[in-house]
Amino acid sequence: MNEFSNPCHHHDFADFIPQVVMFLENSAAGGTLWPMNWTESISQWRRLPAGEKLRRRWQAIPQDVAQSMAFEGEPVELRFLQEILDRIAPPVSSKPPEAASPIPK
């Protein structure tokens, strides 16, 4: 048996957490228990308040970084990344602060 025998070998349960969370949130909000299709997922995302979108993006950073590092052949512990993120204050907004522009408005 080699590493390619099991199609799920390369997937970690953590890879599926965002989809599971969105599915459960949809169900708790009175939605159906059927998984959403991509258009429903986009519509639900667009209806979220800006603060909730920012919170979800912030919480996804460790998983995104861990996946990128693993893809580059330099795996890193997800727990380590989460500890770093926990020491950093989340941004107030996803938009960068406005800087003085040399171009008049």
CORFEN-V883114 format. One record per helix or strand of 2 or more residues. SS is the DSSP state (H for helix, E for strand). FROM is the first residue (numbers start at 0). TO is the last residue. If there is no record, write none. Layout:
# CORFEN-V883114
ss->(SS:SS)
from->(FROM:FROM)
to->(TO:TO)
This chain:
# CORFEN-V883114
ss->(H:H:H:H)
from->(12:37:49:77)
to->(27:46:70:85)
